[in-house]
């Protein structure tokens, strides 16, 4: 973007990656929102707060990249149920500890909306809306994967029950997300995220990943500090002074979770993982690097290779009349 007069004006402070959606109310543009926050804060039928005022989301126009709003005056609020599916594209570094696999990973993260719940300020549910029709948020990135092999997961399900085991795994992901800066050093919580994935046809895993397209080398730091991260998560649950097994917001309670987590089940699962991580690594390997990008032609001025649709050279900025 160096050939633009003011390239900094095209940089969004709240998000990167896909083009932002314009927030439009009565033909007036009041702001913009990136696809990640769109699902969570401004889904169709949701109530969106902006500039001290509240708006109802009437429609989301994906092709026009617009969110159509109207003013909202009811004493209601909405919450989004967002789920995350993760596809592992590549594991550059893998370390297996007993029945746990720890790896640096190249990932495709896909967020999708299950539904929207509207509540009165008193907490009473007013109405629920389906999430169908909302665009997904797809993020190619990198991070750290902690995978529970099937024998370990089957043991956890046998001891805790499938529902409690899944809720415990999701809670572990949330604990990893909150405690990650304590083992790697200060960082912005919006630069990374954590999620648990329990596929039907494969072993479950917890992922820490960068919230920047293609990654910035932040979440991969958890690979070398996973044992400490697991220990801190267990200590957070163990030392929390709340008396209920459902916990509080400092340990395991999550108001957006479909099934309440159990402190005992979460701690039991963390202890299982800690025991496996203490097992000496039996296999460490590095996968071959991705093949180099294909060459699409050269700039006639500096001879740097170019994409076939490029209008300006990515190296010197020269306008391209034609690229071979």
C-alpha positions in Angstrom: 0.0 0.0 0.0 3.1 2.3 -0.2 1.8 3.9 -3.4 -1.2 5.3 -1.6 -1.0 9.0 -0.4 -2.2 8.1 3.2 -1.9 4.4 3.7 -2.5 4.7 7.4 -6.1 5.7 6.7 -6.9 2.2 5.3 -5.7 0.5 8.5 -8.4 -0.5 10.9 -7.6 -0.4 14.6 -10.2 -2.9 15.8 -9.4 -5.7 13.4 -7.5 -7.0 10.4 -8.2 -9.5 7.6 -11.5 -9.4 5.8 -13.1 -6.1 4.8 -15.1 -4.5 7.5 -18.9 -4.1 7.5 -20.3 -0.6 7.5 -22.8 0.2 10.2 -25.7 2.1 8.6 -28.7 3.7 10.4 -31.2 5.7 8.4 -28.7 6.1 5.5 -26.1 7.5 7.9 -22.9 5.5 8.4 -22.1 5.5 12.1 -19.0 3.2 12.1 -17.8 -0.2 11.0 -17.2 -3.6 12.5 -15.0 -6.6 11.5 -16.4 -10.1 10.8 -15.2 -11.5 14.2 -17.0 -8.9 16.3 -20.0 -8.9 13.9 -21.0 -12.4 15.0 -20.6 -11.6 18.6 -21.9 -8.0 18.9 -24.1 -7.2 15.8 -25.7 -10.4 14.4 -29.1 -10.2 12.6 -31.9 -9.4 15.2 -29.2 -8.5 17.8 -29.1 -5.3 19.9 -25.9 -3.4 19.2 -24.5 -0.6 21.5 -22.5 2.2 19.8 -21.6 5.7 21.0 -23.8 5.4 24.1 -26.9 4.5 22.0 -28.5 1.1 21.3 -29.6 -0.2 17.8 -31.5 -3.2 16.5 -29.8 -5.1 13.7 -32.4 -5.4 11.0 -30.2 -7.1 8.4 -26.7 -8.0 7.5 -25.9 -7.6 3.8 -22.8 -9.7 3.1 -22.2 -8.7 -0.5 -22.6 -4.9 0.2 -20.7 -5.4 3.5 -23.4 -3.5 5.4 -25.2 -3.8 8.7 -28.6 -2.1 8.6 -29.6 -0.7 12.0 -32.6 1.1 13.6 -32.7 2.8 17.0 -33.8 0.5 19.8 -35.5 1.7 23.0 -36.7 -1.5 24.7 -34.9 -2.4 28.0 -33.5 -5.5 26.4 -30.0 -6.9 25.4 -28.9 -9.9 23.3 -26.2 -12.5 23.6 -24.7 -14.5 20.7 -24.0 -18.2 20.9 -20.9 -18.6 18.7 -19.2 -21.9 18.0 -15.7 -22.5 16.6 -14.5 -25.3 14.3 -10.8 -25.7 13.7 -9.1 -27.5 10.9 -5.5 -28.4 11.3 -3.7 -27.7 8.0 -0.1 -28.5 9.1 1.9 -29.4 12.2 5.4 -28.1 11.7 6.6 -29.3 15.2 5.0 -32.2 17.1 5.9 -33.5 20.5 4.0 -36.5 22.0 3.9 -37.0 25.8 2.1 -40.2 26.6 -1.5 -39.8 25.6 -1.2 -36.1 24.8 0.1 -34.5 21.6 1.6 -31.0 21.8 2.2 -29.2 18.5 2.8 -25.9 16.8 0.0 -25.8 14.2 -1.1 -24.0 11.0 -4.9 -23.6 11.4 -8.1 -22.6 9.7 -10.5 -21.2 12.4 -14.1 -21.0 11.5 -16.6 -19.1 13.7 -20.3 -19.6 13.1 -23.4 -18.4 14.8 -25.8 -20.9 16.5 -28.3 -18.4 17.6 -29.1 -15.1 19.4 -31.0 -14.8 22.7 -32.8 -11.7 23.7 -33.3 -10.9 27.4 -34.9 -8.3 29.5 -32.5 -6.3 31.8 -33.9 -8.4 34.6 -32.4 -11.5 33.0 -35.7 -13.0 31.7 -35.5 -14.5 28.2 -37.7 -12.6 25.8 -37.0 -14.4 22.5 -34.5 -16.6 20.7 -33.5 -16.3 17.1 -31.7 -18.9 14.9 -28.3 -18.1 13.6 -28.9 -19.3 10.1 -28.0 -16.9 7.3 -25.2 -15.1 9.1 -21.8 -15.2 7.3 -19.1 -17.2 9.1 -15.8 -15.7 10.1 -12.9 -17.7 8.6 -9.4 -17.0 9.9 -6.2 -18.7 8.6 -3.7 -18.5 11.4 -1.1 -20.3 13.5 -0.9 -21.4 17.1 -0.4 -24.2 19.6 -2.4 -27.4 19.8 -2.9 -29.6 22.8 -4.6 -32.8 21.7 -6.0 -35.5 23.9 -5.5 -38.8 22.3 -8.5 -41.1 22.2 -7.5 -43.5 25.0 -7.1 -40.5 27.4 -10.3 -38.9 26.3 -12.2 -42.2 26.6 -10.9 -42.5 30.2 -12.0 -38.9 31.0 -15.5 -39.5 29.6 -15.7 -42.8 31.6 -14.8 -41.0 34.8 -16.6 -37.7 34.4 -19.3 -38.3 31.9 -19.3 -37.0 28.3 -21.2 -33.7 29.1 -18.9 -32.8 32.0 -15.8 -33.8 30.1 -16.7 -31.5 27.2 -17.6 -28.7 29.5 -14.3 -29.1 31.3 -12.4 -29.0 28.1 -14.1 -25.8 27.0 -13.3 -24.3 30.5 -9.7 -25.3 30.1 -9.6 -23.4 26.8 -11.0 -20.3 28.5 -8.5 -20.6 31.3 -5.6 -20.9 28.9 -6.9 -17.8 27.1 -7.0 -15.7 30.4 -3.7 -17.1 31.8 -1.6 -17.1 28.6 0.0 -13.6 29.3 1.1 -14.9 32.7 3.5 -17.4 31.1 4.6 -15.5 28.0 4.7 -11.9 29.2 2.2 -9.0 28.7 0.2 -9.0 25.5 -3.1 -7.7 24.3 -6.0 -10.1 24.8 -7.5 -9.2 21.4 -4.3 -10.5 19.6 -5.0 -14.1 20.4 -7.8 -16.5 21.3 -8.4 -20.0 22.6 -10.9 -22.6 21.7 -11.7 -26.3 22.4 -12.9 -28.6 19.6 -14.4 -32.0 20.1 -15.0 -33.5 16.6 -17.2 -36.6 16.3 -14.6 -38.4 14.2 -11.4 -37.5 15.9 -9.7 -36.7 19.2 -10.5 -33.5 21.0 -8.1 -30.6 21.4 -7.5 -27.2 22.9 -6.0 -24.5 20.6 -4.4 -21.2 21.3 -4.1 -19.1 18.2 -3.3 -15.7 16.9 -6.2 -13.4 16.0 -4.2 -12.0 13.1 -4.5 -13.6 9.6 -1.6 -16.0 9.1 -0.3 -15.4 12.6 2.3 -13.1 14.1 4.2 -15.7 16.2 2.4 -15.0 19.5 0.4 -18.1 20.4 3.1 -20.5 19.3 5.0 -19.4 22.4 2.6 -21.7 24.4 4.3 -24.7 22.9 7.3 -24.4 25.1 5.3 -23.3 28.2 2.3 -25.7 28.1 3.3 -27.5 31.3 3.4 -24.2 33.2 0.1 -23.1 31.6 -1.6 -26.3 32.7 -0.2 -25.9 36.2 -1.4 -22.3 36.5 -4.9 -23.2 35.2 -5.2 -26.0 37.8 -4.0 -23.6 40.5 -6.6 -21.0 39.4 -9.4 -23.5 39.9 -8.0 -25.1 43.0 -7.3 -21.8 44.9 -10.5 -20.0 44.0 -12.4 -19.2 47.2 -15.9 -19.6 45.8 -17.8 -22.5 47.5 -19.9 -23.8 44.7 -18.8 -26.6 42.3 -20.2 -24.5 39.5 -17.6 -21.9 40.4 -17.5 -18.2 39.7 -16.2 -16.0 36.9 -12.7 -16.1 38.3 -12.5 -19.9 37.8 -14.9 -22.0 35.7 -18.2 -20.2 35.3 -19.0 -19.0 31.8 -22.4 -17.2 31.3 -22.3 -18.1 27.5 -21.8 -21.8 28.0 -24.7 -24.1 27.2 -23.7 -26.5 30.0 -22.3 -25.2 33.4 -18.8 -26.4 34.0 -17.8 -28.3 37.2 -14.7 -27.2 39.2 -14.1 -30.8 40.2 -14.4 -32.1 36.6 -12.2 -29.4 35.2 -9.5 -29.9 37.8 -9.6 -33.7 37.2 -9.1 -33.2 33.5 -6.3 -30.8 34.1 -4.6 -33.3 36.4 -4.9 -36.0 33.7 -3.2 -33.7 31.2 -0.5 -32.7 33.6 0.4 -36.4 34.3 0.7 -37.0 30.5 2.8 -33.9 29.9 5.2 -35.1 32.7 5.9 -38.2 30.5 9.1 -37.8 28.5 8.6 -37.0 24.9 8.7 -40.0 22.6 8.6 -38.4 19.2 9.5 -34.9 18.0 9.6 -34.1 14.3 9.4 -31.1 12.0 7.2 -31.3 8.9 8.7 -30.0 5.7 8.1 -26.4 4.9 5.2 -25.4 2.6 6.2 -25.3 -1.0 7.2 -21.8 -2.3 4.5 -19.7 -3.9 4.1 -20.0 -7.6 5.7 -17.4 -9.8 3.3 -15.4 -11.9 5.6 -13.1 -13.9 8.1 -10.3 -13.2 8.0 -6.5 -12.9 9.7 -5.0 -16.0 11.5 -2.5 -13.8 12.9 -4.4 -10.8 12.1 -8.0 -12.1 10.3 -9.0 -8.8 7.7 -11.8 -9.3 4.1 -10.6 -9.3 0.6 -12.0 -8.8 -1.4 -12.2 -12.1 -4.0 -9.6 -11.1 -1.4 -7.1 -9.7 -1.7 -3.5 -11.0 1.4 -2.2 -9.1 4.7 -3.9 -8.3 4.7 -5.2 -4.8 8.5 -4.5 -4.6 9.1 -1.1 -6.3 5.6 0.3 -6.8 5.9 0.7 -10.6 2.6 0.5 -12.4 2.3 -2.8 -14.3 1.1 -2.5 -17.9 1.0 -6.3 -18.3 2.4 -9.2 -16.4 3.5 -12.2 -18.3 
